[in-house]
């Protein structure tokens, strides 16, 4: 799923597009005003999920790296635990500077079953059954929430929806690495000097809201 990436990125991904297992989609959304009307990555994910045909769904972004055995280990867990709908792994986040040197590393463990996953897990660390998707769509008319109020915490909002029905089960092994760069959406949102993209966004909702709402509903 390509959200109108630049020419350099197009050259890098071109060899992979020719793989028969890859289905390439380009949004052609270029203007900033269009990008702030909805959560772009949520919109792309929703489009992808319409075409997904597998039994299990998992996510990866351009700033994330899977460990070699990740897909096998997580799918095997779901194969062996038919009552589990969602699994998450431990993960590592590496913050890098303009020269791509690491300046901070954070590890997220996966120790417990959780019914309150927002802002404690990254969406690149989960795998869920495709069978959960129709339930979400029936209730909210979409899988991921595209409301731009949730640009900063789009995956947390998705987890909020999932946690209305299912717990997240842990696999306590680091299976993905996430890189935070100075150009990432989160870096832009938290920067002292707000660029045009951030200025056009509505006020952002918070992790606290989502987590407190789930506590009220699920205890």
C-alpha positions in Angstrom: 0.0 0.0 0.0 1.8 3.1 -1.3 0.5 6.6 -0.2 2.1 8.5 -3.1 5.7 7.9 -2.1 8.6 9.8 -3.7 10.7 8.8 -6.7 13.5 7.4 -4.7 11.2 5.1 -2.7 9.5 4.0 -6.0 12.9 2.8 -7.3 13.6 0.9 -4.1 10.3 -1.0 -4.1 10.1 -1.6 -7.8 11.9 -5.0 -7.8 9.4 -6.3 -5.1 6.3 -5.2 -7.0 7.1 -7.7 -9.7 6.8 -10.6 -7.3 3.6 -12.5 -8.1 2.7 -12.6 -4.4 2.7 -8.8 -4.1 -0.4 -6.8 -4.9 0.7 -3.1 -5.3 -1.7 -0.2 -4.6 -0.9 3.5 -5.1 -3.2 6.1 -3.6 -2.2 9.1 -5.7 -3.1 11.3 -2.7 -0.5 14.0 -2.9 -1.7 17.3 -1.5 -1.4 17.9 2.3 -5.0 19.0 2.6 -6.1 15.6 1.3 -3.8 13.8 3.7 -5.4 15.5 6.8 -9.0 14.7 5.9 -8.6 11.2 7.3 -6.0 9.0 8.9 -4.1 8.0 5.7 -2.6 4.8 7.0 -5.9 3.7 8.4 -7.6 4.4 5.0 -4.9 2.3 3.2 -5.2 -0.5 5.7 -9.0 -0.6 5.3 -8.5 -0.8 1.5 -6.0 -3.6 1.8 -8.3 -5.6 4.2 -11.1 -5.5 1.7 -8.9 -7.6 -0.6 -7.2 -9.8 2.0 -7.9 -13.5 1.5 -5.8 -15.2 4.2 -7.0 -16.7 7.5 -4.6 -14.5 9.5 -3.9 -10.7 9.2 -0.7 -9.0 10.3 0.8 -5.5 9.6 4.1 -4.0 8.6 5.1 -0.5 7.8 8.1 1.0 6.0 9.9 1.7 9.3 9.4 -1.7 10.7 11.5 -4.9 10.4 10.3 -8.5 11.1 12.5 -11.1 12.6 13.0 -14.0 10.3 10.7 -16.5 12.0 8.0 -14.1 13.1 5.2 -15.1 10.7 5.8 -18.8 11.3 5.9 -18.4 15.1 2.8 -16.3 15.3 0.7 -18.2 12.9 1.7 -21.5 14.6 0.5 -20.0 17.9 -2.9 -19.3 16.4 -3.0 -22.7 14.7 -2.5 -24.3 18.1 -4.8 -22.0 20.1 -8.2 -22.0 18.3 -9.8 -19.9 21.0 -7.3 -17.0 20.7 -8.3 -14.3 18.2 -5.4 -11.9 18.7 -1.7 -12.4 19.5 1.0 -9.9 20.1 4.8 -10.3 20.5 7.5 -8.4 22.4 9.1 -5.7 20.2 12.0 -3.3 20.1 11.8 0.4 19.1 15.0 2.2 18.0 15.0 6.0 17.8 17.5 7.2 15.2 18.9 10.6 14.3 19.4 12.4 11.0 22.5 10.3 10.3 20.6 7.0 11.1 22.6 6.5 14.3 20.6 5.0 17.2 20.0 7.5 20.1 17.5 5.5 22.2 16.2 1.9 22.4 13.0 0.8 24.1 11.8 -2.8 24.5 8.2 -3.7 24.9 7.7 -7.0 26.6 4.7 -9.3 26.0 4.1 -10.8 29.4 0.3 -10.9 30.0 -3.1 -11.3 28.4 -4.5 -7.8 28.1 -8.0 -6.4 27.6 -6.6 -2.9 27.4 -4.1 -2.8 24.6 -4.2 0.8 23.3 -0.8 2.5 23.5 0.9 -0.4 25.0 1.4 -2.4 21.8 2.3 -1.4 18.2 0.2 -2.7 15.4 3.3 -4.2 13.7 3.5 -6.6 16.7 0.1 -8.2 16.4 -1.5 -10.9 14.3 -5.3 -11.6 14.4 -7.8 -13.8 12.7 -9.5 -12.4 9.6 -12.8 -13.6 11.1 -12.8 -10.6 13.6 -13.1 -8.1 10.8 -16.8 -8.5 9.8 -17.7 -8.0 13.5 -15.9 -4.7 13.6 -17.3 -3.5 10.3 -20.9 -4.4 11.4 -20.5 -2.3 14.5 -18.4 0.7 13.3 -18.9 0.6 9.5 -15.1 0.2 9.0 -12.2 -1.9 10.3 -9.8 0.9 11.3 -11.1 4.4 12.3 -10.2 7.0 9.7 -11.2 10.0 11.8 -8.2 12.4 11.7 -8.7 13.0 15.4 -6.9 9.7 15.8 -3.9 10.4 13.5 -1.4 10.1 16.3 -2.9 6.9 17.8 -4.6 5.2 14.9 -3.5 1.7 16.0 -4.6 2.4 19.6 -8.0 3.2 18.3 -8.1 0.0 16.3 -7.1 -1.9 19.5 -9.8 -0.1 21.4 -12.3 -1.6 18.9 -10.8 -5.1 19.2 -10.8 -5.0 23.0 -14.5 -4.5 23.0 -14.7 -8.2 22.1 -11.3 -10.0 22.5 -8.2 -10.1 24.7 -4.6 -9.9 23.3 -2.5 -13.0 24.0 1.3 -12.7 24.5 4.2 -14.3 22.8 7.2 -13.0 24.8 9.8 -12.9 22.2 11.0 -9.9 20.2 9.8 -10.5 16.7 9.8 -7.0 15.2 11.9 -3.9 15.3 10.4 -0.4 14.8 12.5 2.6 13.8 11.5 6.1 14.8 13.1 8.7 12.6 13.0 12.5 12.7 10.6 12.4 9.7 8.1 10.0 11.1 4.5 11.1 11.8 5.0 10.9 15.5 8.1 13.0 15.4 6.2 15.6 13.4 3.3 15.7 15.8 5.5 16.2 18.8 7.9 18.7 17.3 8.0 22.1 18.9 7.7 23.8 15.5 4.5 22.5 13.8 4.7 22.0 10.1 1.8 22.5 7.7 0.6 18.9 7.9 0.3 19.1 11.7 -1.3 22.5 11.7 -4.1 21.2 9.4 -5.0 18.3 11.7 -7.8 18.6 14.2 -7.1 18.4 18.0 -5.8 14.9 18.7 -7.5 12.4 20.9 -5.5 10.7 23.6 -4.4 7.3 24.9 -5.8 8.1 28.3 -9.3 8.5 26.8 -9.2 5.1 25.1 -7.8 3.3 28.0 -10.1 4.8 30.6 -13.1 4.0 28.4 -12.1 0.4 28.2 -11.6 0.2 31.9 -15.2 1.4 32.4 -16.5 -1.1 29.9 -14.4 -4.2 30.7 -13.0 -3.5 34.2 
